[in-house]
Amino acid sequence: MSLKSFNRGDHMENPNSETQTIKNRLDDVKQEIYQAAKACKRDPETIKLVAVSKKKSVVSILEAIDAAVEILGENYIQEAVEKIETIGRTPASWHFIGHLQSNKAKFAVRYFDLIHTVDKLKLAKEINRQAKKIGKIQSILMQINISKETSKSGTDEEDAVKLAHEISKLENVSLKGLMGMPPFFGEPERARPFFKALHDIKTQIERQNIPGITMEHLSMGMSGDFKVAIEEGSTLVRIGTAIFGSRN
Ligand SMILES: *Cc1c(COP(=O)(O)O)cnc(C)c1O
């Protein structure tokens, strides 16, 4: 479905004004990603933008797709499934970035190309079971509790290597890297040590040479701190507010 067909007959007087806003913001974010990469001598092509569309309307998402967004990030299964059923699976790649309960794994597997938030063997096993049913190899990231806050999701640093070994044995799951969130949103320099810690865990897991897994992705950095995350090795920046505006 294209934005034009969706808007047809809609009440919007000037359908271009909002498009401009999201497109302009997106262009700015892409430019900042490019510059941050260049500044630390990284190839900008190695950093992918996940446009986080949680709580944003289908119209806004279609505007982002029209403005060439390639990856969309969603946090809530039911909300995401409704949007994906409307928009379709294919105009962009859908990533699941929210907390995932085992009983919703089935939907995550059916609708998403990459699940960023796998933090327990139980969840990985359920994803494996659901993926097997539909003949899919499900790409996942392991979420690490870098902030060490008990309220935050993620596996503890000490358990990460062990969990990577266990996940590697699951036939229908492909572990491709790590995801983490620092505790200080929007305070880039205070987030840096947490990004470094995540990068260190990636290195530790790489040293294990575990067959069947890769550590190609580090999912870290949000609207307030993505430049620092890029400096510390991020390959997937998850950006919502800076593209779609605030959520309330
Ligand atoms: C909401 C969310 C984001 C995006 O946050 P912004 O500050 O709006 O860029 C990124 N990652 C996760 C896991 C989120 O829940």
The ligand as a Gaussian input file, in Angstrom:
#p B3LYP/6-31G(d) Opt

LIG

0 1
 C       11.516000       3.797000      21.927000
 C       12.776000       3.055000      21.712000
 C       13.800000       3.586000      20.903000
 C       13.740000       4.951000      20.260000
 O       13.858000       5.951000      21.204000
 P       13.964000       7.500000      20.784000
 O       14.549000       8.151000      21.966000
 O       12.590000       7.955000      20.481000
 O       14.850000       7.576000      19.587000
 C       14.923000       2.802000      20.707000
 N       15.056000       1.588000      21.268000
 C       14.099000       1.060000      22.043000
 C       14.311000      -0.287000      22.616000
 C       12.949000       1.770000      22.296000
 O       12.002000       1.241000      23.095000

